[in-house]
Amino acid sequence: MFRPVKSKKIYAEIVAQIRELIEKGVLKPGEKLPSEAELTQLFNASRASVREALAALEIIGIIESKRGDGNYIKGTVEDGIFISILQELFSHLGPFELLEARRIIECGVVSLAVQKASPKDIARLQKLVDRTPELMKDGKSWNRINTQFHLHLAKIADNTLLFENMRYMVNNMEEFIFWKHLEDKSLEIPGLIQRFYDDHKRLIVAIKNKESDQAVSIMREHLDVTEEVFLSDDLI
């Protein structure tokens, strides 16, 4: 029924296959999809690609995700809506592609920030962190302060190319429905915002103490947690 996929945008091919099977009546509304692990084997794809496909199908309205139970077919959608949303998904970096780039860029950014941070820079980071507790109950407010923190780190690094790359990634995260869908669902996980807040506090200590290796390790761990959450069973 399912065919292994080979294209670069693997998740898009998975989306297209599932929609085709619904239109042919092979998969019917109300029917439960195979588990994520089974789909990974059936499509010969990574777990990240399958998770991206399931998120895309949920955004488009083809499936419904029931947390702790799995994914169910809702039905198909009109061609115009399907093509429009799929084109939107194609026009940006995929969430896991974006995380891959963030690891490379932000670990370099924080290493430079340790070398170049002035007391005034550190005070600005501290001010952002001090404001965080009052904003943690609201996901949108948290996202804004979190974005400001990461952008300020890039500014401290004092490298125009790195800063522009960081700003480009931030724009993708803020504007792309795919990233926002996964991010909004992940922020419902208890304790996650507190974990990220604690990481920010640890980063400031490492920058103050000029501990480059420690700062890079914290940033890498910070982004690893984001990926783990995006792949977590708590999101489905």
RAFENBEL-V914294 format. One record per residue. RES is the residue in one small letter. SS is DSSP state (alpha for helix, beta for strand, coil for the rest). OMEGA is omega in degrees with one decimal (NA if undefined). D_FIRST is the distance of its C-alpha to the first C-alpha in Angstrom with 1 decimal. Layout:
# RAFENBEL-V914294
res=RES ss=SS omega=OMEGA d_first=D_FIRST
res=RES ss=SS omega=OMEGA d_first=D_FIRST
This chain:
# RAFENBEL-V914294
res=m ss=coil omega=177.3 d_first=0.0
res=f ss=coil omega=-179.5 d_first=3.8
res=r ss=coil omega=174.3 d_first=6.7
res=p ss=coil omega=-176.8 d_first=10.1
res=v ss=coil omega=-173.1 d_first=12.6
res=k ss=coil omega=-173.2 d_first=16.2
res=s ss=coil omega=179.9 d_first=18.2
res=k ss=coil omega=176.1 d_first=21.3
res=k ss=coil omega=-172.1 d_first=20.3
res=i ss=alpha omega=-176.9 d_first=17.1
res=y ss=alpha omega=-179.0 d_first=16.9
res=a ss=alpha omega=178.0 d_first=17.1
res=e ss=alpha omega=176.6 d_first=14.1
res=i ss=alpha omega=177.5 d_first=12.1
res=v ss=alpha omega=-178.1 d_first=13.9
res=a ss=alpha omega=179.7 d_first=13.1
res=q ss=alpha omega=-177.9 d_first=9.3
res=i ss=alpha omega=177.6 d_first=9.7
res=r ss=alpha omega=179.5 d_first=12.4
res=e ss=alpha omega=-179.4 d_first=10.7
res=l ss=alpha omega=176.5 d_first=8.1
res=i ss=alpha omega=-178.7 d_first=11.4
res=e ss=alpha omega=179.4 d_first=13.3
res=k ss=coil omega=179.6 d_first=11.3
res=g ss=coil omega=178.0 d_first=11.7
res=v ss=coil omega=173.0 d_first=8.3
res=l ss=coil omega=-173.5 d_first=9.8
res=k ss=coil omega=176.4 d_first=13.5
res=p ss=coil omega=-178.3 d_first=16.7
res=g ss=coil omega=-179.0 d_first=18.1
res=e ss=coil omega=179.2 d_first=14.9
res=k ss=beta omega=176.1 d_first=14.8
res=l ss=coil omega=171.3 d_first=12.3
res=p ss=coil omega=179.7 d_first=11.7
res=s ss=coil omega=179.6 d_first=14.9
res=e ss=alpha omega=179.5 d_first=15.7
res=a ss=alpha omega=179.0 d_first=16.1
res=e ss=alpha omega=179.4 d_first=12.6
res=l ss=alpha omega=177.7 d_first=11.2
res=t ss=alpha omega=178.9 d_first=13.8
res=q ss=alpha omega=-176.9 d_first=12.6
res=l ss=alpha omega=-179.5 d_first=8.8
res=f ss=coil omega=-175.7 d_first=10.1
res=n ss=coil omega=-175.3 d_first=13.2
res=a ss=coil omega=177.1 d_first=15.3
res=s ss=coil omega=177.5 d_first=18.5
res=r ss=alpha omega=179.5 d_first=19.1
res=a ss=alpha omega=-179.7 d_first=21.2
res=s ss=alpha omega=178.6 d_first=18.5
res=v ss=alpha omega=178.8 d_first=16.1
res=r ss=alpha omega=177.0 d_first=19.3
res=e ss=alpha omega=-179.9 d_first=20.2
res=a ss=alpha omega=-179.7 d_first=16.9
res=l ss=alpha omega=177.1 d_first=17.3
res=a ss=alpha omega=179.0 d_first=20.9
res=a ss=alpha omega=179.2 d_first=20.3
res=l ss=alpha omega=178.0 d_first=18.0
res=e ss=alpha omega=178.1 d_first=20.8
res=i ss=alpha omega=-178.1 d_first=23.5
res=i ss=alpha omega=178.8 d_first=21.9
res=g ss=coil omega=-178.0 d_first=21.6
res=i ss=coil omega=177.7 d_first=18.0
res=i ss=beta omega=173.6 d_first=17.9
res=e ss=beta omega=178.9 d_first=20.8
res=s ss=beta omega=177.5 d_first=21.5
res=k ss=beta omega=-173.0 d_first=23.6
res=r ss=coil omega=179.5 d_first=25.5
res=g ss=coil omega=-177.1 d_first=25.3
res=d ss=coil omega=179.5 d_first=22.6
res=g ss=beta omega=-174.8 d_first=19.4
res=n ss=beta omega=-176.2 d_first=17.6
res=y ss=beta omega=178.2 d_first=17.1
res=i ss=beta omega=174.5 d_first=15.7
res=k ss=coil omega=-177.4 d_first=18.9
res=g ss=coil omega=178.7 d_first=17.7
res=t ss=coil omega=178.6 d_first=17.6
res=v ss=coil omega=-179.6 d_first=20.7
res=e ss=coil omega=-177.9 d_first=22.8
res=d ss=alpha omega=-176.8 d_first=22.2
res=g ss=alpha omega=179.8 d_first=25.5
res=i ss=alpha omega=-179.2 d_first=25.1
res=f ss=alpha omega=-177.9 d_first=21.6
res=i ss=alpha omega=-178.6 d_first=23.0
res=s ss=alpha omega=-178.1 d_first=26.2
res=i ss=alpha omega=179.9 d_first=24.9
res=l ss=alpha omega=176.1 d_first=22.3
res=q ss=alpha omega=176.6 d_first=25.3
res=e ss=alpha omega=178.8 d_first=27.4
res=l ss=alpha omega=-179.4 d_first=24.9
res=f ss=alpha omega=-169.9 d_first=25.0
res=s ss=coil omega=180.0 d_first=28.8
res=h ss=coil omega=171.4 d_first=29.5
res=l ss=coil omega=172.9 d_first=28.9
res=g ss=coil omega=-177.9 d_first=25.9
res=p ss=alpha omega=-177.5 d_first=27.3
res=f ss=alpha omega=171.9 d_first=26.8
res=e ss=alpha omega=178.5 d_first=28.1
res=l ss=alpha omega=177.8 d_first=31.0
res=l ss=alpha omega=177.9 d_first=31.6
res=e ss=alpha omega=179.3 d_first=31.6
res=a ss=alpha omega=179.8 d_first=34.3
res=r ss=alpha omega=178.4 d_first=36.3
res=r ss=alpha omega=-177.6 d_first=36.7
res=i ss=alpha omega=-173.2 d_first=38.3
res=i ss=alpha omega=-173.8 d_first=40.4
res=e ss=alpha omega=175.1 d_first=41.5
res=c ss=alpha omega=174.6 d_first=42.4
res=g ss=alpha omega=179.4 d_first=44.6
res=v ss=alpha omega=-175.2 d_first=46.0
res=v ss=alpha omega=176.1 d_first=47.1
res=s ss=alpha omega=177.3 d_first=48.7
res=l ss=alpha omega=180.0 d_first=50.8
res=a ss=alpha omega=177.2 d_first=51.5
res=v ss=alpha omega=-178.1 d_first=53.1
res=q ss=alpha omega=-168.1 d_first=55.4
res=k ss=alpha omega=-173.8 d_first=56.4
res=a ss=coil omega=174.4 d_first=56.4
res=s ss=coil omega=174.8 d_first=59.8
res=p ss=alpha omega=178.5 d_first=61.1
res=k ss=alpha omega=177.7 d_first=60.5
res=d ss=alpha omega=-178.9 d_first=56.9
res=i ss=alpha omega=177.9 d_first=56.4
res=a ss=alpha omega=178.1 d_first=58.2
res=r ss=alpha omega=176.2 d_first=55.8
res=l ss=alpha omega=-179.1 d_first=52.8
res=q ss=alpha omega=179.2 d_first=54.7
res=k ss=alpha omega=178.0 d_first=55.3
res=l ss=alpha omega=180.0 d_first=51.6
res=v ss=alpha omega=-179.9 d_first=50.9
res=d ss=alpha omega=179.6 d_first=53.8
res=r ss=alpha omega=-171.3 d_first=52.4
res=t ss=alpha omega=-174.6 d_first=49.0
res=p ss=alpha omega=-178.1 d_first=49.7
res=e ss=alpha omega=-176.0 d_first=50.8
res=l ss=alpha omega=-170.9 d_first=47.5
res=m ss=coil omega=-178.4 d_first=45.0
res=k ss=coil omega=-179.1 d_first=44.4
res=d ss=coil omega=-175.3 d_first=43.1
res=g ss=alpha omega=-178.3 d_first=39.9
res=k ss=alpha omega=179.0 d_first=40.9
res=s ss=alpha omega=177.4 d_first=44.4
res=w ss=alpha omega=-179.3 d_first=43.0
res=n ss=alpha omega=179.9 d_first=40.7
res=r ss=alpha omega=-178.0 d_first=43.8
res=i ss=alpha omega=177.3 d_first=46.0
res=n ss=alpha omega=178.2 d_first=43.3
res=t ss=alpha omega=179.5 d_first=42.8
res=q ss=alpha omega=179.7 d_first=46.6
res=f ss=alpha omega=-177.4 d_first=46.9
res=h ss=alpha omega=177.3 d_first=44.4
res=l ss=alpha omega=179.3 d_first=45.9
res=h ss=alpha omega=173.8 d_first=49.3
res=l ss=alpha omega=178.9 d_first=48.4
res=a ss=alpha omega=177.7 d_first=47.4
res=k ss=alpha omega=178.6 d_first=50.7
res=i ss=alpha omega=-179.7 d_first=52.6
res=a ss=alpha omega=172.4 d_first=51.1
res=d ss=coil omega=176.6 d_first=53.0
res=n ss=coil omega=-172.5 d_first=50.8
res=t ss=alpha omega=-177.9 d_first=50.0
res=l ss=alpha omega=177.9 d_first=46.8
res=l ss=alpha omega=180.0 d_first=45.3
res=f ss=alpha omega=-179.8 d_first=46.3
res=e ss=alpha omega=176.2 d_first=44.8
res=n ss=alpha omega=178.6 d_first=41.5
res=m ss=alpha omega=179.3 d_first=41.6
res=r ss=alpha omega=177.3 d_first=42.4
res=y ss=alpha omega=179.8 d_first=39.5
res=m ss=alpha omega=178.9 d_first=37.1
res=v ss=alpha omega=177.6 d_first=38.8
res=n ss=alpha omega=177.1 d_first=38.4
res=n ss=alpha omega=-178.2 d_first=34.6
res=m ss=alpha omega=-177.1 d_first=34.5
res=e ss=alpha omega=-171.9 d_first=36.7
res=e ss=alpha omega=-170.6 d_first=35.2
res=f ss=coil omega=-176.9 d_first=31.4
res=i ss=alpha omega=-178.5 d_first=29.5
res=f ss=alpha omega=179.1 d_first=26.7
res=w ss=alpha omega=-177.2 d_first=29.3
res=k ss=alpha omega=179.8 d_first=31.3
res=h ss=alpha omega=-179.9 d_first=28.3
res=l ss=alpha omega=-178.8 d_first=27.8
res=e ss=alpha omega=-178.7 d_first=31.5
res=d ss=alpha omega=178.6 d_first=32.5
res=k ss=alpha omega=-177.7 d_first=30.1
res=s ss=alpha omega=-178.1 d_first=31.4
res=l ss=coil omega=174.9 d_first=35.0
res=e ss=coil omega=-178.9 d_first=34.5
res=i ss=coil omega=-177.1 d_first=34.3
res=p ss=coil omega=174.5 d_first=37.7
res=g ss=coil omega=-174.6 d_first=39.9
res=l ss=alpha omega=180.0 d_first=37.9
res=i ss=alpha omega=177.2 d_first=40.5
res=q ss=alpha omega=179.3 d_first=43.3
res=r ss=alpha omega=-179.9 d_first=41.6
res=f ss=alpha omega=176.3 d_first=41.4
res=y ss=alpha omega=177.9 d_first=45.0
res=d ss=alpha omega=177.2 d_first=46.2
res=d ss=alpha omega=179.0 d_first=44.6
res=h ss=alpha omega=178.4 d_first=46.6
res=k ss=alpha omega=178.9 d_first=49.8
res=r ss=alpha omega=178.0 d_first=49.2
res=l ss=alpha omega=179.8 d_first=48.7
res=i ss=alpha omega=178.6 d_first=52.0
res=v ss=alpha omega=-179.9 d_first=53.8
res=a ss=alpha omega=179.2 d_first=52.4
res=i ss=alpha omega=177.6 d_first=53.5
res=k ss=alpha omega=-175.7 d_first=56.9
res=n ss=coil omega=179.9 d_first=57.3
res=k ss=coil omega=-179.2 d_first=56.2
res=e ss=coil omega=-174.2 d_first=53.5
res=s ss=alpha omega=-178.1 d_first=51.1
res=d ss=alpha omega=179.5 d_first=48.9
res=q ss=alpha omega=-179.7 d_first=48.7
res=a ss=alpha omega=178.7 d_first=47.8
res=v ss=alpha omega=179.2 d_first=45.0
res=s ss=alpha omega=178.9 d_first=43.7
res=i ss=alpha omega=-179.8 d_first=43.7
res=m ss=alpha omega=179.9 d_first=41.9
res=r ss=alpha omega=178.6 d_first=39.2
res=e ss=alpha omega=178.6 d_first=38.8
res=h ss=alpha omega=-178.8 d_first=38.8
res=l ss=alpha omega=175.3 d_first=35.9
res=d ss=alpha omega=179.1 d_first=34.0
res=v ss=alpha omega=177.9 d_first=34.3
res=t ss=alpha omega=179.0 d_first=32.9
res=e ss=alpha omega=179.6 d_first=29.7
res=e ss=alpha omega=179.3 d_first=29.5
res=v ss=alpha omega=178.8 d_first=29.9
res=f ss=alpha omega=179.3 d_first=27.2
res=l ss=coil omega=-173.5 d_first=24.8
res=s ss=coil omega=174.1 d_first=26.4
res=d ss=alpha omega=178.7 d_first=24.8
res=d ss=alpha omega=-178.5 d_first=27.7
res=l ss=alpha omega=-178.4 d_first=26.0
res=i ss=coil omega=NA d_first=23.1
